[in-house]
Amino acid sequence: MLEFIENRIAPIFSLKRVMDGLGLPDMEDGSTIPLGDEREVVISIDSYTVKPLFFPGGNIGSLAACGSINDVAVMGATPLAILDAIVVEEGFEVERLQEILESMERVLREERVALIGGDFKVVPKGELDGVVISTVSVGIVERRNLLRADQIKPGDKIIVSGTVGDHGATILAAQEGISVAGNLKSDVAAVTKFVRRALEIGGVRAAKDPTRGGLAMTLNDFASSSKLTIIVEEERIPIR
């Protein structure tokens, strides 16, 4: 996907950044607009689809809210607000939509992130698989705290904040009707507190939310942006 964007989409556009902020060529989770006072506005956009819409540990609403917040947070920014666009298939149950929206609201309230605008559309039945949510997330960061993958240096360590694969395994099990022993559920969650604590400790150059793309994609993105080789000791990756 990254290669397609770099080779097929990015070359079409001539203006790809604002002043010296991060833009399309940087291929980060978000882009930035410098404010001229050592701060930058961080903006990220993403679309969320998942099947099933409801899964152990969350639903498409909590997934969209957490993912949108995290795309800004992992760049070192404080998330402030989001806008959303929700497209619903005709005939989708109002009660299920209400549950999705309430899940989004819970995450936003807990993270003190405002929903400041949005769009809502209904498409004819059969043209969409239930619900698709797109979000724009906005935050602010001190330039000295901006996290970006091209800052990674030789000798840096990769820190994983918890077990990996929980979300992907949960979705796959739900799709295939696989019964899994134990309490398997998605670990979808906002990472703002974790990133804030990491910044306080210092030494962090880059961060990523691997919930949907997985650890391998995250490390490939890091390696591509930093032009470095990343060596992984597989037995040390935390898996349930």
C-alpha positions as CSV (number, residue, x, y, z in Angstrom):
1,M,0.0,0.0,0.0
2,L,2.8,2.4,0.9
3,E,4.5,1.7,-2.4
4,F,1.3,2.3,-4.3
5,I,0.8,5.7,-2.6
6,E,4.4,6.7,-3.2
7,N,4.5,5.6,-6.9
8,R,0.9,6.2,-8.0
9,I,-0.8,8.8,-5.9
10,A,1.9,11.2,-4.5
11,P,3.4,12.1,-7.9
12,I,0.1,13.5,-9.1
13,F,0.1,16.3,-6.6
14,S,2.6,19.2,-6.7
15,L,1.9,20.9,-3.4
16,K,2.5,18.3,-0.7
17,R,3.4,20.2,2.5
18,V,2.7,23.5,4.3
19,M,5.9,25.5,4.9
20,D,8.5,23.1,6.5
21,G,5.9,20.9,8.1
22,L,5.5,17.2,7.6
23,G,3.5,16.4,4.4
24,L,2.6,13.7,1.9
25,P,6.2,12.7,1.1
26,D,7.0,11.9,4.7
27,M,4.4,9.1,4.9
28,E,3.8,9.5,8.6
29,D,0.6,8.8,10.4
30,G,-0.2,12.5,10.2
31,S,1.0,15.8,8.7
32,T,1.8,19.0,10.4
33,I,1.3,22.8,10.0
34,P,3.9,24.9,11.7
35,L,2.4,27.7,13.9
36,G,5.6,29.8,14.0
37,D,6.0,29.6,17.7
38,E,7.8,26.2,18.1
39,R,4.5,24.4,18.0
40,E,2.8,22.5,15.2
41,V,-0.7,21.4,14.4
42,V,-0.8,17.7,13.8
43,I,-3.6,16.5,11.5
44,S,-4.4,12.9,10.5
45,I,-7.1,11.2,8.4
46,D,-8.2,7.6,8.3
47,S,-11.1,5.4,7.3
48,Y,-12.3,2.5,9.3
49,T,-13.9,-0.7,8.1
50,V,-14.1,-4.0,10.1
51,K,-16.1,-7.2,9.8
52,P,-17.8,-8.0,12.1
53,L,-18.8,-4.5,13.2
54,F,-19.1,-5.7,16.8
55,F,-16.3,-7.9,18.2
56,P,-15.1,-8.9,21.7
57,G,-13.4,-5.8,23.2
58,G,-15.1,-3.2,21.0
59,N,-16.8,-2.2,17.8
60,I,-16.2,0.0,14.8
61,G,-17.0,3.0,16.8
62,S,-14.4,2.5,19.5
63,L,-11.9,1.4,16.8
64,A,-12.4,4.6,14.9
65,A,-12.2,6.8,17.9
66,C,-9.0,5.1,19.3
67,G,-7.4,4.9,16.0
68,S,-8.0,8.5,15.2
69,I,-6.7,9.7,18.5
70,N,-3.7,7.4,18.3
71,D,-2.5,8.6,14.9
72,V,-2.0,12.0,16.4
73,A,-0.7,10.8,19.8
74,V,2.0,8.6,18.4
75,M,3.5,11.7,16.7
76,G,4.0,13.2,20.2
77,A,1.0,15.5,20.0
78,T,-1.9,16.1,22.4
79,P,-5.1,15.1,20.6
80,L,-7.7,18.0,20.8
81,A,-10.5,17.2,18.4
82,I,-11.9,15.0,15.6
83,L,-14.3,15.3,12.8
84,D,-16.1,12.2,11.4
85,A,-17.9,11.1,8.3
86,I,-20.2,8.1,8.8
87,V,-21.7,6.3,5.8
88,V,-24.5,3.8,6.7
89,E,-26.2,1.2,4.5
90,E,-29.9,1.7,4.1
91,G,-31.8,-0.4,6.6
92,F,-29.1,-0.6,9.2
93,E,-30.6,-0.8,12.6
94,V,-30.8,2.5,14.5
95,E,-30.1,0.7,17.8
96,R,-26.8,-0.7,16.5
97,L,-25.8,2.7,15.1
98,Q,-26.6,4.2,18.5
99,E,-24.3,1.7,20.2
100,I,-21.5,2.4,17.8
101,L,-21.8,6.2,18.4
102,E,-22.0,5.7,22.2
103,S,-18.8,3.7,22.0
104,M,-17.1,6.5,20.1
105,E,-18.4,9.1,22.6
106,R,-17.0,7.1,25.6
107,V,-13.5,7.0,24.1
108,L,-13.6,10.7,23.2
109,R,-14.9,11.7,26.7
110,E,-12.3,9.7,28.5
111,E,-9.6,11.2,26.3
112,R,-11.1,14.7,26.5
113,V,-11.2,15.0,22.7
114,A,-14.0,17.0,21.2
115,L,-16.1,15.9,18.2
116,I,-16.3,19.3,16.4
117,G,-18.0,18.4,13.2
118,G,-18.9,15.7,10.7
119,D,-21.0,14.3,8.0
120,F,-23.6,11.5,7.8
121,K,-24.8,9.7,4.7
122,V,-27.0,6.7,3.8
123,V,-26.4,4.7,0.7
124,P,-28.7,2.1,-1.0
125,K,-28.8,-1.3,0.5
126,G,-26.2,-3.6,-0.9
127,E,-23.7,-0.8,-1.8
128,L,-22.0,-0.9,1.6
129,D,-21.3,-3.6,4.2
130,G,-23.0,-1.9,7.2
131,V,-21.0,1.1,8.2
132,V,-17.9,2.9,7.2
133,I,-16.4,5.6,9.4
134,S,-13.8,8.2,8.3
135,T,-12.2,10.6,10.8
136,V,-9.9,13.6,10.8
137,S,-8.0,14.0,14.0
138,V,-6.3,17.3,15.2
139,G,-3.7,17.8,17.8
140,I,-0.9,20.1,18.9
141,V,2.8,19.3,19.6
142,E,5.9,21.2,20.7
143,R,8.3,20.8,17.8
144,R,11.0,19.4,20.0
145,N,8.5,16.6,21.0
146,L,7.5,15.7,17.4
147,L,8.0,11.9,16.9
148,R,8.8,10.7,13.3
149,A,10.2,7.6,11.9
150,D,13.1,9.2,10.0
151,Q,14.6,10.2,13.4
152,I,15.3,6.6,14.3
153,K,19.1,6.0,14.7
154,P,21.3,2.9,14.7
155,G,21.3,1.3,18.1
156,D,17.8,2.4,19.1
157,K,15.7,-0.2,20.8
158,I,12.1,-1.2,19.8
159,I,9.8,-1.2,22.8
160,V,6.5,-3.1,22.6
161,S,3.9,-1.8,25.1
162,G,2.0,-5.1,25.4
163,T,1.1,-8.4,23.7
164,V,0.8,-8.2,19.9
165,G,-1.8,-9.8,17.7
166,D,-4.8,-9.6,20.1
167,H,-6.9,-7.4,17.8
168,G,-6.1,-9.3,14.6
169,A,-6.7,-12.7,16.2
170,T,-10.0,-11.5,17.7
171,I,-11.3,-10.3,14.3
172,L,-10.1,-13.5,12.5
173,A,-11.8,-15.7,15.1
174,A,-15.0,-13.8,14.8
175,Q,-15.0,-13.9,11.0
176,E,-14.3,-17.6,10.9
177,G,-16.4,-18.6,13.8
178,I,-13.4,-20.0,15.7
179,S,-13.9,-20.7,19.4
180,V,-10.7,-19.8,21.3
181,A,-9.9,-20.9,24.8
182,G,-9.3,-18.1,27.3
183,N,-10.4,-14.5,27.2
184,L,-9.4,-13.4,23.7
185,K,-10.5,-9.9,22.9
186,S,-9.4,-6.9,21.0
187,D,-7.0,-4.6,22.8
188,V,-8.1,-1.5,21.0
189,A,-7.4,1.5,23.2
190,A,-6.0,5.0,23.2
191,V,-2.3,5.2,23.8
192,T,-2.1,8.9,24.8
193,K,-1.1,8.2,28.4
194,F,1.6,5.8,27.4
195,V,3.1,8.2,24.8
196,R,2.9,11.1,27.3
197,R,4.8,9.0,29.9
198,A,7.4,7.9,27.3
199,L,8.0,11.6,26.4
200,E,8.4,12.5,30.0
201,I,11.1,9.8,30.4
202,G,12.8,10.9,27.2
203,G,14.8,9.2,24.4
204,V,11.8,8.3,22.2
205,R,12.2,9.1,18.5
206,A,9.2,7.5,16.9
207,A,6.0,5.6,17.9
208,K,3.3,3.7,16.1
209,D,-0.1,2.2,16.8
210,P,0.1,-1.3,15.3
211,T,-3.5,-2.3,16.2
212,R,-4.7,-2.8,12.6
213,G,-1.5,-3.0,10.5
214,G,0.4,-5.3,12.9
215,L,3.9,-5.3,14.2
216,A,5.6,-6.4,11.0
217,M,4.0,-3.5,9.0
218,T,5.1,-1.0,11.8
219,L,8.7,-2.2,11.7
220,N,8.7,-2.1,7.9
221,D,7.5,1.5,8.0
222,F,10.2,2.3,10.5
223,A,12.9,0.7,8.4
224,S,11.7,2.3,5.2
225,S,11.6,5.8,6.7
226,S,14.9,5.6,8.6
227,K,16.7,3.7,5.8
228,L,17.9,1.3,8.5
229,T,17.7,-2.5,8.9
230,I,15.8,-3.6,12.0
231,I,16.8,-6.9,13.6
232,V,13.9,-8.7,15.4
233,E,14.5,-11.3,18.1
234,E,11.2,-13.2,17.5
235,E,11.3,-15.1,20.8
236,R,11.1,-11.8,22.6
237,I,7.9,-10.5,21.0
238,P,5.2,-10.7,23.6
239,I,2.3,-12.9,22.4
240,R,-0.5,-14.4,24.5
